[in-house]
Amino acid sequence: MAIANAIQRDSYVYLYDERGVQICAFALPGSRNPPDGLVSFTANSVNVRSGAYIFTYNEQGIQTGSYPG
């Protein structure tokens, strides 16, 4: 199922499909400093900043990678 929208609310990221139905929600990793949080999303993945790293998650909320960012 494709990601049509991703929204951050407090310490959670919510993913929605093209019909507006929530397909997933997951907690943000690590601490919540001002630059941390949702960075970007595509139809297949979501990027979240936590500290010095960017974490990538799939449409099921499973972490698929990380890299210094």
Distance bins in CASP14 RR format, pairs under 12 A and 6 or more apart:
PFRMAT RR
TARGET T0000
AUTHOR 0000-0000-0000
RMODE 2
METHOD distances of the structure
MODEL  1
1 15 0 0 0 0 1 0 0 0 0 0 0
1 16 0 0 0 0 0 1 0 0 0 0 0
1 17 1 0 1 0 0 0 0 0 0 0 0
1 18 0 0 0 0 1 0 0 0 0 0 0
1 19 0 0 0 0 1 0 0 0 0 0 0
1 20 0 0 0 0 0 1 0 0 0 0 0
1 21 0 0 0 0 1 0 0 0 0 0 0
1 22 0 0 0 0 0 1 0 0 0 0 0
1 23 1 0 1 0 0 0 0 0 0 0 0
1 24 0 0 0 0 1 0 0 0 0 0 0
1 43 0 0 0 0 1 0 0 0 0 0 0
1 44 0 0 0 0 1 0 0 0 0 0 0
1 58 0 0 0 0 0 1 0 0 0 0 0
1 59 1 0 1 0 0 0 0 0 0 0 0
1 60 0 0 0 0 1 0 0 0 0 0 0
1 61 0 0 0 0 0 1 0 0 0 0 0
2 15 0 0 0 0 1 0 0 0 0 0 0
2 16 0 0 0 0 0 1 0 0 0 0 0
2 17 1 0 0 1 0 0 0 0 0 0 0
2 18 1 0 0 1 0 0 0 0 0 0 0
2 19 0 0 0 0 0 1 0 0 0 0 0
2 20 0 0 0 0 0 1 0 0 0 0 0
2 21 0 0 0 0 0 1 0 0 0 0 0
2 23 0 0 0 0 1 0 0 0 0 0 0
2 41 0 0 0 0 0 1 0 0 0 0 0
2 42 0 0 0 0 1 0 0 0 0 0 0
2 43 1 0 1 0 0 0 0 0 0 0 0
2 44 1 0 0 1 0 0 0 0 0 0 0
2 45 0 0 0 0 0 1 0 0 0 0 0
2 58 0 0 0 0 0 1 0 0 0 0 0
2 59 1 0 0 1 0 0 0 0 0 0 0
3 13 0 0 0 0 0 1 0 0 0 0 0
3 14 0 0 0 0 0 1 0 0 0 0 0
3 15 1 0 1 0 0 0 0 0 0 0 0
3 16 1 0 0 1 0 0 0 0 0 0 0
3 17 1 0 0 1 0 0 0 0 0 0 0
3 18 0 0 0 0 1 0 0 0 0 0 0
3 20 0 0 0 0 0 1 0 0 0 0 0
3 21 0 0 0 0 0 1 0 0 0 0 0
3 22 0 0 0 0 0 1 0 0 0 0 0
3 23 1 0 0 1 0 0 0 0 0 0 0
3 24 0 0 0 0 1 0 0 0 0 0 0
3 38 0 0 0 0 0 1 0 0 0 0 0
3 40 0 0 0 0 0 1 0 0 0 0 0
3 41 1 0 1 0 0 0 0 0 0 0 0
3 42 1 0 0 1 0 0 0 0 0 0 0
3 43 1 0 1 0 0 0 0 0 0 0 0
3 44 1 0 0 1 0 0 0 0 0 0 0
3 45 1 0 0 1 0 0 0 0 0 0 0
3 46 1 0 0 1 0 0 0 0 0 0 0
3 47 0 0 0 0 0 1 0 0 0 0 0
3 57 0 0 0 0 1 0 0 0 0 0 0
3 58 0 0 0 0 1 0 0 0 0 0 0
3 59 1 0 1 0 0 0 0 0 0 0 0
3 60 0 0 0 0 0 1 0 0 0 0 0
3 61 0 0 0 0 1 0 0 0 0 0 0
4 14 0 0 0 0 0 1 0 0 0 0 0
4 15 0 0 0 0 1 0 0 0 0 0 0
4 16 1 0 1 0 0 0 0 0 0 0 0
4 17 1 0 1 0 0 0 0 0 0 0 0
4 18 1 0 1 0 0 0 0 0 0 0 0
4 19 1 0 0 1 0 0 0 0 0 0 0
4 20 1 0 0 1 0 0 0 0 0 0 0
4 21 0 0 0 0 1 0 0 0 0 0 0
4 22 0 0 0 0 0 1 0 0 0 0 0
4 23 0 0 0 0 1 0 0 0 0 0 0
4 41 0 0 0 0 1 0 0 0 0 0 0
4 42 0 0 0 0 0 1 0 0 0 0 0
4 43 1 0 0 1 0 0 0 0 0 0 0
4 44 0 0 0 0 0 1 0 0 0 0 0
4 46 0 0 0 0 0 1 0 0 0 0 0
4 59 0 0 0 0 0 1 0 0 0 0 0
5 13 0 0 0 0 0 1 0 0 0 0 0
5 14 0 0 0 0 1 0 0 0 0 0 0
5 15 1 0 0 1 0 0 0 0 0 0 0
5 16 1 0 1 0 0 0 0 0 0 0 0
5 17 0 0 0 0 1 0 0 0 0 0 0
5 18 0 0 0 0 1 0 0 0 0 0 0
5 19 0 0 0 0 0 1 0 0 0 0 0
5 20 1 0 0 1 0 0 0 0 0 0 0
5 21 0 0 0 0 0 1 0 0 0 0 0
5 22 0 0 0 0 1 0 0 0 0 0 0
5 23 0 0 0 0 1 0 0 0 0 0 0
5 24 0 0 0 0 0 1 0 0 0 0 0
5 38 0 0 0 0 0 1 0 0 0 0 0
5 41 1 0 0 1 0 0 0 0 0 0 0
5 42 0 0 0 0 0 1 0 0 0 0 0
5 43 0 0 0 0 0 1 0 0 0 0 0
5 46 0 0 0 0 0 1 0 0 0 0 0
5 59 0 0 0 0 0 1 0 0 0 0 0
6 12 0 0 0 0 0 1 0 0 0 0 0
6 13 1 0 0 1 0 0 0 0 0 0 0
6 14 1 0 0 1 0 0 0 0 0 0 0
6 15 1 0 1 0 0 0 0 0 0 0 0
6 16 1 0 0 1 0 0 0 0 0 0 0
6 17 0 0 0 0 0 1 0 0 0 0 0
6 20 0 0 0 0 0 1 0 0 0 0 0
6 22 0 0 0 0 0 1 0 0 0 0 0
6 23 0 0 0 0 0 1 0 0 0 0 0
6 24 0 0 0 0 1 0 0 0 0 0 0
6 25 0 0 0 0 0 1 0 0 0 0 0
6 26 0 0 0 0 0 1 0 0 0 0 0
6 28 0 0 0 0 0 1 0 0 0 0 0
6 37 0 0 0 0 0 1 0 0 0 0 0
6 38 1 0 0 1 0 0 0 0 0 0 0
6 39 0 0 0 0 1 0 0 0 0 0 0
6 40 0 0 0 0 1 0 0 0 0 0 0
6 41 1 0 1 0 0 0 0 0 0 0 0
6 42 0 0 0 0 1 0 0 0 0 0 0
6 43 0 0 0 0 0 1 0 0 0 0 0
6 44 0 0 0 0 0 1 0 0 0 0 0
6 45 0 0 0 0 1 0 0 0 0 0 0
6 46 1 0 1 0 0 0 0 0 0 0 0
6 47 0 0 0 0 1 0 0 0 0 0 0
6 48 0 0 0 0 1 0 0 0 0 0 0
6 57 0 0 0 0 1 0 0 0 0 0 0
6 58 0 0 0 0 0 1 0 0 0 0 0
6 59 0 0 0 0 1 0 0 0 0 0 0
6 61 0 0 0 0 0 1 0 0 0 0 0
7 13 1 0 0 1 0 0 0 0 0 0 0
7 14 1 0 1 0 0 0 0 0 0 0 0
7 15 0 0 0 0 1 0 0 0 0 0 0
7 16 1 0 0 1 0 0 0 0 0 0 0
7 20 0 0 0 0 0 1 0 0 0 0 0
7 22 0 0 0 0 1 0 0 0 0 0 0
7 24 0 0 0 0 0 1 0 0 0 0 0
7 25 0 0 0 0 1 0 0 0 0 0 0
7 37 0 0 0 0 0 1 0 0 0 0 0
7 38 1 0 0 1 0 0 0 0 0 0 0
7 41 0 0 0 0 1 0 0 0 0 0 0
7 46 0 0 0 0 0 1 0 0 0 0 0
8 14 1 0 0 1 0 0 0 0 0 0 0
8 15 0 0 0 0 0 1 0 0 0 0 0
8 25 0 0 0 0 0 1 0 0 0 0 0
8 26 0 0 0 0 0 1 0 0 0 0 0
8 27 0 0 0 0 0 1 0 0 0 0 0
8 28 1 0 0 1 0 0 0 0 0 0 0
8 32 0 0 0 0 0 1 0 0 0 0 0
8 36 0 0 0 0 1 0 0 0 0 0 0
8 37 1 0 1 0 0 0 0 0 0 0 0
8 38 1 0 1 0 0 0 0 0 0 0 0
8 39 0 0 0 0 1 0 0 0 0 0 0
8 40 0 0 0 0 0 1 0 0 0 0 0
8 41 0 0 0 0 0 1 0 0 0 0 0
8 46 0 0 0 0 1 0 0 0 0 0 0
8 47 0 0 0 0 0 1 0 0 0 0 0
8 48 0 0 0 0 1 0 0 0 0 0 0
8 49 0 0 0 0 0 1 0 0 0 0 0
9 15 0 0 0 0 0 1 0 0 0 0 0
9 22 0 0 0 0 0 1 0 0 0 0 0
9 25 0 0 0 0 1 0 0 0 0 0 0
9 26 0 0 0 0 0 1 0 0 0 0 0
9 27 0 0 0 0 0 1 0 0 0 0 0
9 28 0 0 0 0 0 1 0 0 0 0 0
9 37 0 0 0 0 0 1 0 0 0 0 0
9 38 0 0 0 0 1 0 0 0 0 0 0
10 25 0 0 0 0 0 1 0 0 0 0 0
10 27 0 0 0 0 1 0 0 0 0 0 0
10 28 0 0 0 0 1 0 0 0 0 0 0
10 32 0 0 0 0 1 0 0 0 0 0 0
10 37 0 0 0 0 0 1 0 0 0 0 0
10 38 0 0 0 0 0 1 0 0 0 0 0
11 25 0 0 0 0 0 1 0 0 0 0 0
11 26 0 0 0 0 1 0 0 0 0 0 0
11 27 1 0 1 0 0 0 0 0 0 0 0
11 28 1 0 1 0 0 0 0 0 0 0 0
11 29 0 0 0 0 1 0 0 0 0 0 0
11 30 0 0 0 0 1 0 0 0 0 0 0
11 31 0 0 0 0 1 0 0 0 0 0 0
11 32 1 0 0 1 0 0 0 0 0 0 0
11 33 0 0 0 0 0 1 0 0 0 0 0
11 36 0 0 0 0 1 0 0 0 0 0 0
11 37 0 0 0 0 1 0 0 0 0 0 0
11 38 0 0 0 0 0 1 0 0 0 0 0
11 48 0 0 0 0 0 1 0 0 0 0 0
11 50 0 0 0 0 0 1 0 0 0 0 0
12 22 0 0 0 0 0 1 0 0 0 0 0
12 24 0 0 0 0 0 1 0 0 0 0 0
12 25 1 0 1 0 0 0 0 0 0 0 0
12 26 1 0 0 1 0 0 0 0 0 0 0
12 27 1 0 1 0 0 0 0 0 0 0 0
12 28 1 0 0 1 0 0 0 0 0 0 0
12 29 0 0 0 0 0 1 0 0 0 0 0
12 32 0 0 0 0 0 1 0 0 0 0 0
12 37 0 0 0 0 0 1 0 0 0 0 0
12 38 0 0 0 0 1 0 0 0 0 0 0
12 46 0 0 0 0 0 1 0 0 0 0 0
12 48 0 0 0 0 0 1 0 0 0 0 0
12 61 0 0 0 0 0 1 0 0 0 0 0
13 22 0 0 0 0 0 1 0 0 0 0 0
13 23 0 0 0 0 0 1 0 0 0 0 0
13 24 0 0 0 0 1 0 0 0 0 0 0
13 25 1 0 0 1 0 0 0 0 0 0 0
13 26 1 0 1 0 0 0 0 0 0 0 0
13 27 0 0 0 0 1 0 0 0 0 0 0
13 28 1 0 0 1 0 0 0 0 0 0 0
13 29 0 0 0 0 0 1 0 0 0 0 0
13 36 0 0 0 0 0 1 0 0 0 0 0
13 37 1 0 0 1 0 0 0 0 0 0 0
13 38 1 0 1 0 0 0 0 0 0 0 0
13 39 0 0 0 0 0 1 0 0 0 0 0
13 40 0 0 0 0 0 1 0 0 0 0 0
13 41 0 0 0 0 1 0 0 0 0 0 0
13 45 0 0 0 0 0 1 0 0 0 0 0
13 46 1 0 0 1 0 0 0 0 0 0 0
13 47 0 0 0 0 0 1 0 0 0 0 0
13 48 1 0 0 1 0 0 0 0 0 0 0
13 49 0 0 0 0 0 1 0 0 0 0 0
13 50 0 0 0 0 0 1 0 0 0 0 0
13 55 0 0 0 0 0 1 0 0 0 0 0
13 57 1 0 0 1 0 0 0 0 0 0 0
13 59 0 0 0 0 0 1 0 0 0 0 0
13 61 0 0 0 0 1 0 0 0 0 0 0
13 63 0 0 0 0 0 1 0 0 0 0 0
14 20 0 0 0 0 0 1 0 0 0 0 0
14 21 0 0 0 0 0 1 0 0 0 0 0
14 22 1 0 1 0 0 0 0 0 0 0 0
14 23 0 0 0 0 1 0 0 0 0 0 0
14 24 1 0 0 1 0 0 0 0 0 0 0
14 25 1 0 1 0 0 0 0 0 0 0 0
14 26 0 0 0 0 1 0 0 0 0 0 0
14 27 0 0 0 0 0 1 0 0 0 0 0
14 28 0 0 0 0 0 1 0 0 0 0 0
14 38 0 0 0 0 1 0 0 0 0 0 0
14 41 0 0 0 0 0 1 0 0 0 0 0
14 46 0 0 0 0 0 1 0 0 0 0 0
14 57 0 0 0 0 0 1 0 0 0 0 0
14 61 0 0 0 0 0 1 0 0 0 0 0
15 21 0 0 0 0 1 0 0 0 0 0 0
15 22 1 0 0 1 0 0 0 0 0 0 0
15 23 1 0 1 0 0 0 0 0 0 0 0
15 24 1 0 1 0 0 0 0 0 0 0 0
15 25 1 0 0 1 0 0 0 0 0 0 0
15 26 0 0 0 0 1 0 0 0 0 0 0
15 38 0 0 0 0 0 1 0 0 0 0 0
15 41 1 0 0 1 0 0 0 0 0 0 0
15 42 0 0 0 0 0 1 0 0 0 0 0
15 43 0 0 0 0 0 1 0 0 0 0 0
15 44 0 0 0 0 0 1 0 0 0 0 0
15 45 0 0 0 0 0 1 0 0 0 0 0
15 46 1 0 0 1 0 0 0 0 0 0 0
15 48 0 0 0 0 0 1 0 0 0 0 0
15 57 0 0 0 0 1 0 0 0 0 0 0
15 58 0 0 0 0 1 0 0 0 0 0 0
15 59 1 0 0 1 0 0 0 0 0 0 0
15 60 0 0 0 0 1 0 0 0 0 0 0
15 61 1 0 0 1 0 0 0 0 0 0 0
15 62 0 0 0 0 0 1 0 0 0 0 0
16 22 1 0 1 0 0 0 0 0 0 0 0
16 23 1 0 0 1 0 0 0 0 0 0 0
16 24 0 0 0 0 1 0 0 0 0 0 0
16 25 0 0 0 0 1 0 0 0 0 0 0
16 41 0 0 0 0 0 1 0 0 0 0 0
16 43 0 0 0 0 0 1 0 0 0 0 0
16 46 0 0 0 0 0 1 0 0 0 0 0
16 59 0 0 0 0 0 1 0 0 0 0 0
17 23 1 0 1 0 0 0 0 0 0 0 0
17 24 0 0 0 0 1 0 0 0 0 0 0
17 43 0 0 0 0 1 0 0 0 0 0 0
17 59 0 0 0 0 1 0 0 0 0 0 0
18 43 0 0 0 0 1 0 0 0 0 0 0
18 59 0 0 0 0 0 1 0 0 0 0 0
22 59 0 0 0 0 0 1 0 0 0 0 0
22 61 0 0 0 0 0 1 0 0 0 0 0
23 43 0 0 0 0 0 1 0 0 0 0 0
23 46 0 0 0 0 0 1 0 0 0 0 0
23 57 0 0 0 0 0 1 0 0 0 0 0
23 58 0 0 0 0 0 1 0 0 0 0 0
23 59 1 0 0 1 0 0 0 0 0 0 0
23 60 1 0 0 1 0 0 0 0 0 0 0
23 61 0 0 0 0 1 0 0 0 0 0 0
24 41 0 0 0 0 0 1 0 0 0 0 0
24 45 0 0 0 0 0 1 0 0 0 0 0
24 46 0 0 0 0 1 0 0 0 0 0 0
24 57 0 0 0 0 1 0 0 0 0 0 0
24 58 0 0 0 0 1 0 0 0 0 0 0
24 59 1 0 0 1 0 0 0 0 0 0 0
24 60 1 0 1 0 0 0 0 0 0 0 0
24 61 1 0 1 0 0 0 0 0 0 0 0
24 62 0 0 0 0 1 0 0 0 0 0 0
25 46 0 0 0 0 0 1 0 0 0 0 0
25 57 0 0 0 0 0 1 0 0 0 0 0
25 59 0 0 0 0 0 1 0 0 0 0 0
25 60 0 0 0 0 0 1 0 0 0 0 0
25 61 0 0 0 0 1 0 0 0 0 0 0
26 37 0 0 0 0 0 1 0 0 0 0 0
26 38 0 0 0 0 0 1 0 0 0 0 0
26 46 0 0 0 0 1 0 0 0 0 0 0
26 48 0 0 0 0 1 0 0 0 0 0 0
26 55 0 0 0 0 0 1 0 0 0 0 0
26 57 1 0 0 1 0 0 0 0 0 0 0
26 58 0 0 0 0 0 1 0 0 0 0 0
26 59 0 0 0 0 0 1 0 0 0 0 0
26 60 0 0 0 0 1 0 0 0 0 0 0
26 61 1 0 1 0 0 0 0 0 0 0 0
26 62 0 0 0 0 1 0 0 0 0 0 0
26 63 0 0 0 0 1 0 0 0 0 0 0
27 37 0 0 0 0 0 1 0 0 0 0 0
27 48 0 0 0 0 0 1 0 0 0 0 0
27 50 0 0 0 0 0 1 0 0 0 0 0
27 55 0 0 0 0 0 1 0 0 0 0 0
27 57 0 0 0 0 0 1 0 0 0 0 0
27 61 0 0 0 0 0 1 0 0 0 0 0
27 63 0 0 0 0 0 1 0 0 0 0 0
28 36 1 0 0 1 0 0 0 0 0 0 0
28 37 1 0 1 0 0 0 0 0 0 0 0
28 38 0 0 0 0 1 0 0 0 0 0 0
28 39 0 0 0 0 0 1 0 0 0 0 0
28 46 0 0 0 0 0 1 0 0 0 0 0
28 47 0 0 0 0 0 1 0 0 0 0 0
28 48 1 0 1 0 0 0 0 0 0 0 0
28 49 0 0 0 0 1 0 0 0 0 0 0
28 50 1 0 0 1 0 0 0 0 0 0 0
28 51 0 0 0 0 0 1 0 0 0 0 0
28 53 0 0 0 0 0 1 0 0 0 0 0
28 55 0 0 0 0 1 0 0 0 0 0 0
28 57 0 0 0 0 0 1 0 0 0 0 0
28 61 0 0 0 0 0 1 0 0 0 0 0
28 63 0 0 0 0 0 1 0 0 0 0 0
29 36 0 0 0 0 1 0 0 0 0 0 0
29 37 0 0 0 0 1 0 0 0 0 0 0
29 48 1 0 0 1 0 0 0 0 0 0 0
29 49 0 0 0 0 1 0 0 0 0 0 0
29 50 1 0 1 0 0 0 0 0 0 0 0
29 51 0 0 0 0 1 0 0 0 0 0 0
29 53 0 0 0 0 1 0 0 0 0 0 0
29 54 0 0 0 0 0 1 0 0 0 0 0
29 55 1 0 1 0 0 0 0 0 0 0 0
29 56 0 0 0 0 0 1 0 0 0 0 0
29 57 0 0 0 0 1 0 0 0 0 0 0
29 61 0 0 0 0 0 1 0 0 0 0 0
29 63 0 0 0 0 1 0 0 0 0 0 0
29 65 0 0 0 0 0 1 0 0 0 0 0
29 66 0 0 0 0 1 0 0 0 0 0 0
30 36 1 0 0 1 0 0 0 0 0 0 0
30 37 0 0 0 0 1 0 0 0 0 0 0
30 48 0 0 0 0 1 0 0 0 0 0 0
30 49 0 0 0 0 0 1 0 0 0 0 0
30 50 1 0 1 0 0 0 0 0 0 0 0
30 51 1 0 0 1 0 0 0 0 0 0 0
30 52 0 0 0 0 0 1 0 0 0 0 0
30 53 0 0 0 0 1 0 0 0 0 0 0
30 55 0 0 0 0 1 0 0 0 0 0 0
30 66 0 0 0 0 0 1 0 0 0 0 0
31 37 0 0 0 0 0 1 0 0 0 0 0
31 49 0 0 0 0 0 1 0 0 0 0 0
31 50 1 0 0 1 0 0 0 0 0 0 0
31 51 1 0 0 1 0 0 0 0 0 0 0
31 52 0 0 0 0 0 1 0 0 0 0 0
31 53 0 0 0 0 0 1 0 0 0 0 0
32 38 0 0 0 0 0 1 0 0 0 0 0
32 48 0 0 0 0 0 1 0 0 0 0 0
32 49 0 0 0 0 0 1 0 0 0 0 0
32 50 0 0 0 0 1 0 0 0 0 0 0
32 51 0 0 0 0 1 0 0 0 0 0 0
33 49 0 0 0 0 1 0 0 0 0 0 0
33 50 0 0 0 0 1 0 0 0 0 0 0
33 51 1 0 0 1 0 0 0 0 0 0 0
33 52 0 0 0 0 0 1 0 0 0 0 0
34 49 0 0 0 0 0 1 0 0 0 0 0
34 51 0 0 0 0 0 1 0 0 0 0 0
35 48 0 0 0 0 0 1 0 0 0 0 0
35 49 1 0 0 1 0 0 0 0 0 0 0
35 50 0 0 0 0 1 0 0 0 0 0 0
35 51 1 0 0 1 0 0 0 0 0 0 0
35 52 0 0 0 0 0 1 0 0 0 0 0
35 53 0 0 0 0 0 1 0 0 0 0 0
35 54 0 0 0 0 0 1 0 0 0 0 0
35 69 0 0 0 0 0 1 0 0 0 0 0
36 47 0 0 0 0 0 1 0 0 0 0 0
36 48 1 0 0 1 0 0 0 0 0 0 0
36 49 1 0 1 0 0 0 0 0 0 0 0
36 50 1 0 1 0 0 0 0 0 0 0 0
36 51 1 0 1 0 0 0 0 0 0 0 0
36 52 0 0 0 0 0 1 0 0 0 0 0
36 53 0 0 0 0 1 0 0 0 0 0 0
36 54 0 0 0 0 0 1 0 0 0 0 0
36 55 0 0 0 0 0 1 0 0 0 0 0
36 69 0 0 0 0 0 1 0 0 0 0 0
37 46 0 0 0 0 0 1 0 0 0 0 0
37 47 0 0 0 0 1 0 0 0 0 0 0
37 48 1 0 1 0 0 0 0 0 0 0 0
37 49 1 0 1 0 0 0 0 0 0 0 0
37 50 1 0 0 1 0 0 0 0 0 0 0
37 51 0 0 0 0 1 0 0 0 0 0 0
37 53 0 0 0 0 0 1 0 0 0 0 0
37 54 0 0 0 0 1 0 0 0 0 0 0
37 55 0 0 0 0 1 0 0 0 0 0 0
37 57 0 0 0 0 0 1 0 0 0 0 0
38 45 0 0 0 0 0 1 0 0 0 0 0
38 46 1 0 0 1 0 0 0 0 0 0 0
38 47 1 0 0 1 0 0 0 0 0 0 0
38 48 1 0 1 0 0 0 0 0 0 0 0
38 49 0 0 0 0 1 0 0 0 0 0 0
38 50 0 0 0 0 0 1 0 0 0 0 0
38 54 0 0 0 0 0 1 0 0 0 0 0
38 55 0 0 0 0 0 1 0 0 0 0 0
38 57 0 0 0 0 0 1 0 0 0 0 0
39 45 0 0 0 0 0 1 0 0 0 0 0
39 46 0 0 0 0 1 0 0 0 0 0 0
39 47 1 0 1 0 0 0 0 0 0 0 0
39 48 1 0 0 1 0 0 0 0 0 0 0
39 49 1 0 1 0 0 0 0 0 0 0 0
39 50 0 0 0 0 0 1 0 0 0 0 0
39 51 0 0 0 0 0 1 0 0 0 0 0
39 53 0 0 0 0 0 1 0 0 0 0 0
39 54 1 0 0 1 0 0 0 0 0 0 0
39 55 0 0 0 0 1 0 0 0 0 0 0
39 56 0 0 0 0 1 0 0 0 0 0 0
39 57 0 0 0 0 0 1 0 0 0 0 0
39 67 0 0 0 0 0 1 0 0 0 0 0
39 69 0 0 0 0 1 0 0 0 0 0 0
40 46 1 0 0 1 0 0 0 0 0 0 0
40 47 1 0 1 0 0 0 0 0 0 0 0
40 48 0 0 0 0 1 0 0 0 0 0 0
40 49 0 0 0 0 1 0 0 0 0 0 0
40 54 0 0 0 0 1 0 0 0 0 0 0
40 55 0 0 0 0 0 1 0 0 0 0 0
40 56 0 0 0 0 1 0 0 0 0 0 0
40 57 0 0 0 0 0 1 0 0 0 0 0
41 47 1 0 0 1 0 0 0 0 0 0 0
41 48 0 0 0 0 1 0 0 0 0 0 0
41 56 0 0 0 0 0 1 0 0 0 0 0
41 57 0 0 0 0 1 0 0 0 0 0 0
41 58 0 0 0 0 0 1 0 0 0 0 0
41 59 0 0 0 0 1 0 0 0 0 0 0
41 61 0 0 0 0 0 1 0 0 0 0 0
42 56 0 0 0 0 1 0 0 0 0 0 0
42 57 0 0 0 0 0 1 0 0 0 0 0
42 58 0 0 0 0 0 1 0 0 0 0 0
42 59 0 0 0 0 1 0 0 0 0 0 0
43 58 0 0 0 0 0 1 0 0 0 0 0
43 59 0 0 0 0 1 0 0 0 0 0 0
44 56 0 0 0 0 1 0 0 0 0 0 0
44 57 0 0 0 0 0 1 0 0 0 0 0
44 58 1 0 0 1 0 0 0 0 0 0 0
44 59 1 0 0 1 0 0 0 0 0 0 0
44 60 0 0 0 0 0 1 0 0 0 0 0
44 61 0 0 0 0 0 1 0 0 0 0 0
44 62 0 0 0 0 0 1 0 0 0 0 0
44 64 0 0 0 0 1 0 0 0 0 0 0
45 54 0 0 0 0 0 1 0 0 0 0 0
45 55 0 0 0 0 0 1 0 0 0 0 0
45 56 1 0 1 0 0 0 0 0 0 0 0
45 57 1 0 0 1 0 0 0 0 0 0 0
45 58 1 0 1 0 0 0 0 0 0 0 0
45 59 1 0 0 1 0 0 0 0 0 0 0
45 60 0 0 0 0 0 1 0 0 0 0 0
45 61 0 0 0 0 1 0 0 0 0 0 0
45 62 0 0 0 0 0 1 0 0 0 0 0
45 63 0 0 0 0 0 1 0 0 0 0 0
45 64 1 0 0 1 0 0 0 0 0 0 0
45 65 0 0 0 0 1 0 0 0 0 0 0
46 54 0 0 0 0 0 1 0 0 0 0 0
46 55 0 0 0 0 1 0 0 0 0 0 0
46 56 1 0 0 1 0 0 0 0 0 0 0
46 57 1 0 1 0 0 0 0 0 0 0 0
46 58 1 0 0 1 0 0 0 0 0 0 0
46 59 0 0 0 0 1 0 0 0 0 0 0
46 60 0 0 0 0 0 1 0 0 0 0 0
46 61 1 0 0 1 0 0 0 0 0 0 0
46 62 0 0 0 0 0 1 0 0 0 0 0
46 63 0 0 0 0 0 1 0 0 0 0 0
46 64 0 0 0 0 1 0 0 0 0 0 0
46 65 0 0 0 0 0 1 0 0 0 0 0
47 53 0 0 0 0 0 1 0 0 0 0 0
47 54 1 0 1 0 0 0 0 0 0 0 0
47 55 1 0 0 1 0 0 0 0 0 0 0
47 56 1 0 1 0 0 0 0 0 0 0 0
47 57 1 0 0 1 0 0 0 0 0 0 0
47 58 0 0 0 0 0 1 0 0 0 0 0
47 63 0 0 0 0 0 1 0 0 0 0 0
47 64 0 0 0 0 0 1 0 0 0 0 0
47 65 0 0 0 0 1 0 0 0 0 0 0
47 66 0 0 0 0 1 0 0 0 0 0 0
47 67 0 0 0 0 1 0 0 0 0 0 0
47 69 0 0 0 0 1 0 0 0 0 0 0
48 54 1 0 0 1 0 0 0 0 0 0 0
48 55 1 0 1 0 0 0 0 0 0 0 0
48 56 1 0 0 1 0 0 0 0 0 0 0
48 57 1 0 0 1 0 0 0 0 0 0 0
48 61 0 0 0 0 0 1 0 0 0 0 0
48 63 0 0 0 0 1 0 0 0 0 0 0
48 64 0 0 0 0 0 1 0 0 0 0 0
48 65 0 0 0 0 0 1 0 0 0 0 0
48 66 0 0 0 0 1 0 0 0 0 0 0
48 67 0 0 0 0 0 1 0 0 0 0 0
48 69 0 0 0 0 0 1 0 0 0 0 0
49 55 1 0 0 1 0 0 0 0 0 0 0
49 56 0 0 0 0 0 1 0 0 0 0 0
49 66 0 0 0 0 0 1 0 0 0 0 0
49 67 0 0 0 0 0 1 0 0 0 0 0
49 68 0 0 0 0 0 1 0 0 0 0 0
49 69 1 0 0 1 0 0 0 0 0 0 0
50 56 0 0 0 0 0 1 0 0 0 0 0
50 57 0 0 0 0 0 1 0 0 0 0 0
50 63 0 0 0 0 0 1 0 0 0 0 0
50 66 0 0 0 0 1 0 0 0 0 0 0
50 67 0 0 0 0 0 1 0 0 0 0 0
50 68 0 0 0 0 0 1 0 0 0 0 0
50 69 0 0 0 0 0 1 0 0 0 0 0
51 66 0 0 0 0 0 1 0 0 0 0 0
51 68 0 0 0 0 1 0 0 0 0 0 0
51 69 0 0 0 0 1 0 0 0 0 0 0
52 66 0 0 0 0 0 1 0 0 0 0 0
52 67 0 0 0 0 0 1 0 0 0 0 0
52 68 1 0 1 0 0 0 0 0 0 0 0
52 69 1 0 0 1 0 0 0 0 0 0 0
53 63 0 0 0 0 0 1 0 0 0 0 0
53 65 0 0 0 0 1 0 0 0 0 0 0
53 66 1 0 1 0 0 0 0 0 0 0 0
53 67 1 0 0 1 0 0 0 0 0 0 0
53 68 1 0 0 1 0 0 0 0 0 0 0
53 69 1 0 0 1 0 0 0 0 0 0 0
54 63 0 0 0 0 0 1 0 0 0 0 0
54 64 0 0 0 0 0 1 0 0 0 0 0
54 65 0 0 0 0 1 0 0 0 0 0 0
54 66 1 0 0 1 0 0 0 0 0 0 0
54 67 1 0 1 0 0 0 0 0 0 0 0
54 68 1 0 0 1 0 0 0 0 0 0 0
54 69 1 0 1 0 0 0 0 0 0 0 0
55 61 0 0 0 0 0 1 0 0 0 0 0
55 62 0 0 0 0 0 1 0 0 0 0 0
55 63 1 0 1 0 0 0 0 0 0 0 0
55 64 0 0 0 0 1 0 0 0 0 0 0
55 65 1 0 0 1 0 0 0 0 0 0 0
55 66 1 0 1 0 0 0 0 0 0 0 0
55 67 0 0 0 0 1 0 0 0 0 0 0
55 68 0 0 0 0 0 1 0 0 0 0 0
55 69 0 0 0 0 0 1 0 0 0 0 0
56 62 0 0 0 0 1 0 0 0 0 0 0
56 63 1 0 0 1 0 0 0 0 0 0 0
56 64 1 0 1 0 0 0 0 0 0 0 0
56 65 1 0 1 0 0 0 0 0 0 0 0
56 66 1 0 0 1 0 0 0 0 0 0 0
56 67 0 0 0 0 1 0 0 0 0 0 0
56 69 0 0 0 0 0 1 0 0 0 0 0
57 63 1 0 1 0 0 0 0 0 0 0 0
57 64 1 0 0 1 0 0 0 0 0 0 0
57 65 0 0 0 0 1 0 0 0 0 0 0
57 66 0 0 0 0 1 0 0 0 0 0 0
58 64 1 0 1 0 0 0 0 0 0 0 0
58 65 0 0 0 0 1 0 0 0 0 0 0
END
